[in-house]
């Protein structure tokens, strides 16, 4: 016998509809280059419906794809709801990735229209000759501001919007249909696509925004620092209208003085971001002797926040740091290190240092090399596996990639321990990826680029701890001829993003290898700790 509850699909359009109806006057604020924008959830939905109507007239709908290469602006937010609201899948391309990886992801998906903003125009012009299917670009900018460009067809977002009907009715879709597509960072090869469903995305936002995680309500104001291309902006685009929280969009800007001004002026209570952002903000507050207004909690992801940073925010400003863990494959968060306001400072800091506990709808476990499930004893390390309503069941158009265990758990590639109370502690990453300021740097790509220099016989890259960026790359080379550090860095500068450039280069006669011939990076890390590589085991903040 079935129950008699109404059966309504969980759709992203229903989130925006709820926000417009229930919290229509709540502010959505944009502050970015050349434009200050203030409107609300009611106006956001009107414009999203209008854009959805215009896209539908252009032939978009279910089983179609469209792309964005853009930062956190109100037009990008409108596009998220408009495209997904008619069943079209939006691929949010990451402007921070190497251009070759961006082009690969767009070509792999194969759509015709790419939405850009003024801050990505130059990048789009650089990419255009490599894009095999994109024929039309839409500039998300104020009216009558189309710049001169080499792009083959550039349309105005506002002109496209004007063709739509503000009263367009959201269609009823299958909640299990796809809505958004994010690609991994390609740290161990080419990027892989993760295709999110409406149902999984809505459930993720409901659980992540709840009491033991973000604890959101209509009393809150959120500043959207994580890019919308990072795991759906950590669900921030959905939190605002779902919980009635004010939403402040800073575009691409993350300078401390700018963020501090927004936090204080707009009464921000909740700030998500990577530790580098918060370290710089803390430094700014100390140097200027400024407070943080209504800010009371940070949500830190991407890499573990330093204890000293969390302690300073808590003791000096009364701001809790809630540390979470998730990945592209899990939509956004899986665990959160919730620390009650009633906890003494030492107990709160102890909770914040962990990756926290799973939220309802997600589960974690660890297994050994043979797939045997290991105990939650807080001591035994194992390979971390997850499952849940918003975890991936495979990769987009890559069924050959084995992501799942036989009994349906996602293999994360991380190594962890789990306490008896289900608290997660990450031990290491099984992939040799470097996380710098929350962004991933591929050691493999750096090694390949370095090895292209004729004087380099073999190259290896490992991470050096850094007090600001958390990790920075160290290049270790065995040479085949004379070459200097400056020459190698100049060589790399033409092949990789500037922020990937190693902080130091160490020269050795031979690189160590394991039994199978692979580089023994654990030996290199030991050499670093012992001082055998000629660089300090921790890079100083002034070395940048």
N, C-alpha and C positions, 0 to 999 in steps of 0.2 A: 504494500500500500504506500503510495506517495503522499507527501504532505501537500498542503493547500496554499503554500506561499506563492506569490507572484514570481514568475521566472523572467527576469530582466537581464539583458546582456551587460557585462562589465566592459564599458567602452570609454576611451579617453574623452570623447565628446561629452559624455555624461558628467565628467569631472568639471569641464568648463561650464556646462549648462547649470550645474549646481552652484558654481561660484558666481555666475552672473545673476542667478535668481535669488540666492541666499545672501551673498556678500557683494552685491553689485556695485556699491559705492566704495569698496575697499580699494586703496590706491595701488596702481602698478606704475612704477617710476623708472624712467630710463635716463641715464647720464653717460653719454658717449660723444665722440668727436663730432662736432658740428651740429649737435642736436640734443636738446633737453626735452624730455617727453613726460607728461603726467596725464594718465587717464585711469581707468578702473576696470574691474572684471566685466562689467556690463558692456563697456565699449570694446573691450578685448574680444568678447564673444561676437559682437556685431561684425567686427572687422574679420574675424576668423571665418564666420559663416559666409561673408561676402567673398573672401578669397577662395573658400571651398567651392562656392558656386562658380566662380571664374575658372577654377581648375577643372571642374566637372564639364564646363562648356568646351574646354580644351581637350576633352577626351580622357581625362584622368578619372580613375575609380579603382575598384578592387583589382588586385593582381598587377598593378602598375607601380613603377618606382619613380621617384623624383629625388634630387639631391640638394644638399645645402653645404656651403663652405663659408661659415659665418660664425660670429661671436654672439655674445648674450645680449641681444637687442629685442625690442618689443615686436618687431616684424618677424624675427626668427621664431619667437614664441608663437605668434599668430600662425606661422607656417606649420609648426608642429601640430597644432590642433586642426588646421584646415586640411592638410594633406591626409592625416590619419583619420579625420572625421568622415571622409568619403571612401575610406578603404584603401587609399594609396599608401605605399610604404615610403617613409622618408629616411634616406640615408644621410646621416649627419657626419660628413667628412671632417676629419681632424686637421685643421690648418697647421698644427705644430709638427705633424709627421714629415719625414723627408718627402720631397715632391714625388719621387718615384713610387713611394708607397701609397700616396694619395691617388695618383693616376692609376695604379694597379687596382685599388678598391673601386674606383669609379668605373673603370673598364670592366672589371669582373661583374659588377652589378648591371651595367649596360643600360643606363637611362639617357633621355634626350635633353632634359632641362636641369640646369644647375642654378640654384639661388646663391647669390654672393652678396657681400656688403662692401662698403668703401674700403675697409681695412683688409680685404682679401682680393681686391681687384688685381693688384700686381701679381699675386700668386696665381690667380686664375689665368691671367695672360701668359704666365710662364707654363702653366699646365696645358693650355688649350691645344697646342699642336700634338700632345700625347694622348688626348682624350678621343677615343675611337667612336663613341656614340653621341656625345653631347653636341647638340646643334644650336641650343638656345640658352642664353644666360639672362637671369633676372636680377637687376640691381635693387637690393633692399635699402633704399635711401629715401630722403624726402623728395617730394614732387619737384620736377624740373631740375634735377641735379645730375643727370647722366653725364659722366665725364668722357673726354676723348679716350678711345680705347682701340686696341688691336683685336678685341674679341669679335668674332664673325657676326653675331647677332645679340645685341644687348637691349633688353626691354626694361621699362620702368615698372617696379613693383606696384607703385600707386596707380599707374595706368591699368595694369592687369587687374588690380583690386576693383577699380571703378567699373569694370565690365560685369562684376558679380552682383547678386541680389542680397541685400542685408538680411532679408527674411528667409533665406534658404533654410530648409528643414534638414536636420541631421538624419541621414539614413540609418536604419537598423542593420547592424552588421553582425556577423558571427564573432563572438567574443574571443574565439581561438584564432581568428585571422591575424595576420601579421600587421604591425603598425610602424615599427621603427627598426632600423638596421644600423648597428655599430660594428666597427672592425677592431680587432685587437691591434696592438702596436707593432706586430711583426718583429718581435725581439729575437725569435729563433726561426726565422724564415719569413715567408710572405704573410701579410696580415690575414686573419680569418674572420669571416663575418658571423655575427651573432644576431639572429632575427627574433625580435621580441614580439610577443602577442599582446593584444589589448588586455586580455584577462590577466596575464602575468604581470603586466606593467601596473594595472590598477591595484592588484593585490599587493604588489611590492610597495607602492606608495601608501596604501592603507596601513600596512604593518610597520614600515620604516618610519612613518610619521607619528606612530602611536606612543603610548606612555613610557615604555621601557627603552625607547630609542630617541627620536627627536622630540617627542612630547609636545607636539605642535597644537596651537589653538588660535583663535581670532585675536588673542592678545599679542601675537608675535609679528615681527617684521623680519623677513629673510633677505639677505643680500646674496645674489646668485653669482658666486665666484667660479665654481667649477664649470667648464665649458659644456654647453648642451651636447657636444660630441663626446663627452666623457660619461659613459653609462647613463645617458639621458639627463645629464646635468645633475646626477645623484638624486633624481626625482624632484628637484626643486620646481621645474615647470608645472608639476602636478600638485605639489604641496600647497602652493598659494591658494588656488581656487578651491581645493579640497577642504582645507582647514580654515579658510578665511583670513590667512595671514597676508600682510602687505608684502609686496615683492619689489625689490630694487635691483635693476639690471645695470651693471657697470660696463657693458660692452666687453672689450678685451683688456681694459686697464686693471692693473693690480698693484700700482705703486702705493706704498704705505700711506703717504699723506692724503692721496685721493680716497682710498678705502676708508681711512679714519674719518675724513670729512663726511662721507656718506653714512657711516655707522652712527655718528653723533647726530647729524642733521635729520636723519630719517628714523631715528629711534630704533635702530636695528637691535634685535634681541638674539638672533641666531645667525652665525656665520660659518658656513662650510668651506673647507679648503685644504690644501696640503700644508704640511708643517712649515715650509719655507715662507709662505704667505704670512703665517702667524708669528714666525720669528722676526720677520722684518717689521710687522706691525708693533710687536712688543718693543723692539729697538726704537721705533719712532716715538712711542708713548713715553719711554724713559728719557729720550733726548729732549722732548718737548714738554715733559711733565704734564702730559694730557691724560684725561680719563677716557673711558670708553662708553659713556652714556648709559643706555639701557642694556647694552650687550651683557648677556649672562651665560651663554654657552657657545662653544666652538665645536664643530664636527670635523675631526681630522681624519683624512684618509690618504691613500696612495702609498704611504710609508709610515713607520712608527714615529710618533712625535717624541721629541726629547723630554725626559723627565723634568729637567730644569725649566723648560718652557711651560709645561703644564703647572708646575709648582708656582712659578711667577704669576701666571694668569690667575690662579686660584687664590693665592695669599695676598697679592697686591691689588687685584681688580675684582675679586669675587666671581671670576668667570671659570666655569667648568669646561674641561676638554673631554669630549666624548669621542673615543677612538673606535673606529669601525673597521671591518674587513669585508671586502667584496671584490669582484672582478667584472670585466666586461661580460663574461659568461653567466654572471648571476644578476644581471640587470642593474643592480647597484648593491645595496648592503645585504649581508647575510647575518653578521653578528654586530653587536654594539656593546661598548663597555659602559653601561649605564651606571652613574654614580649619584645616589640620592643627595639632595640638598642638605639632608639632615645628618649625613655622615661627617665625622671629624675629618679635618684636612688630610691627615696621614692615611686614613682608611679610604678616603675618596681618591687620593693619588694612587694607592695600591690598585684600586679597581680600574682607574684610567690607564694603567700601564699594560693591561691585558687587551686582547682583541675582543673581549666581551663574550656574550652569550647569543645564541641564535634567536632571532625574532620569530614569532609565530608564523608558520608557513615555510620555514627553512629548517634543515637538519644538517648536522655535521658528524663525521666520524673519521677515524684514521685507520690505515691498513698497512701491512708489511709488504715486502717486495712480491710476495706470492698472492696478495689480495686477501689475506686473512685479517679480519677485523681485530684491532688492538684495543686494549682496555683504556677506559677513561680514568687513568690513575694519576695524571699530572706529571708523570715521570717518563713514560714510554713515548718516544717520537715515532711518527709514521707519516705516510702520505695522506694528505688531507683530501677528503672527498665530501661533496655536498649534494643535496637534492632539495627540491622544493618547488612551489608553484611558479617561481620566476627564475629558476635555473635552466640553463640551456640543456637540450637533449641531443645536441649535435651542432655542426657548423653549416652555415649557409652554402648550399651547392657543393659541399665537400663530404659526402657520405663516407668516403674512404678514410677520413681522419677519425681514429678511434678515441672518442672523448668519454665514453661511458663504460662503467663496469657491467658485467653480465646481469647484475641485479638492479641496474638502473640508477647508479650514483655517478655524478660528474667528477672526473679526476682533475684536480686543480693544478697539479704541478708544484704545490707547496708542501713543505714538511712542517708538522705541528705536533704539539702535545695538547691533550684535553683533560681538564680537571674533572673530578667526580661530579661536580655541580654543572658540568657542560661548558665551562669557561674555556675559551680558545687561547692558546699561546703559539704564535708562529715561531718556528725555530730557524728556518732557512728557506730559500727558494731553490727548487731543484733546477731551475733554469738560471743560467748565469747572467741575469739581467741586472742592469744598474738603474736604480731609481734616484733621479736627481730632481729635487724639488717637486716630487710627485709625478714627474714625467719619466718615461722609460727610455733608456739608451741601450741599444743592442751592442753588446760586446763583440758579437760575431761580425756585425757589419763594420765596426771599427777595425777589427783585425783584418778583414778582407781589404778594406781601404788602405790600411798601413802596408799590407803585404804587396800592394800594387807598386810601391816605391822600389826602384831597382836596387837600392842599397839594403833593403830589408829581406833577410832570409826567412824569418818567421816572426810572427807577432802574437801577443796575447794581451787581453785587456781584463783587468779586475777592478773592483770598486775600492776606493779609499773613503773611509768615514769622513764626513765634513760637518762642522757645527752648524752651518746654515743650510746647505743643500741636501743634507743627510748622506748622500753618496756622490762621488765624482769619479770619473774614469782615470785609471793609471794605465798607460801604454808601456808594455815591456817588449823589447825587440832583441832578437839575435841578428846581427848585421852580416851582410855579404860584402860590404865595402864602407868607406868613410861616409858618414852622414851625421848631421847635428840635430839636436832637438828642435831648433827653430825651422830647419828644413823640413822635418817630418810634419810639424804642425802646419806649415804653409801648404804642404802636399795634401794633408787631410782637409784643410779649409775649403778646398775646391770640390770635395767629395761628400762631405757630411754637413749637417746643420752646425752652425757656429757653436751653439751651446753644447754640442756633443764633444767638442775638442777636449782631449785629455788635459788634466791639470798638470801632469808631469810625464816625462818619458824616462824610462830606466833601460839601460843597455846591459845585456848579459851575453856570455859566450854561447850558452845553450839553454833552451827552454826545456823544462822537465816534461816527460810524457809517462802515461800510464801503460799498463800491460797491453792494452788494445791499440796503442799508438796515439790516443787522444791526449791533448794538453792536460797536464795535472795541475789544475788551477788551485787545488787545495794546497799544493806545495808552494805555489807562488804566494798565496796568502800567508803561509808560514814564513816565507822569506821576508815578506813585507813586515810582519810582526817582529822578526828578528833583526830588522835593519839592514838586510843583505841587498836590498834593491836601491839603496842610496837615497831614499825619500822617507820622510816621517810617516808613521802608520796612520796619522790623522792629519789631514790638510787643514791649515789654519784659515780662519775667515778672511784674513788679509791677503791670502795668496791669490785671490781672484783678480 
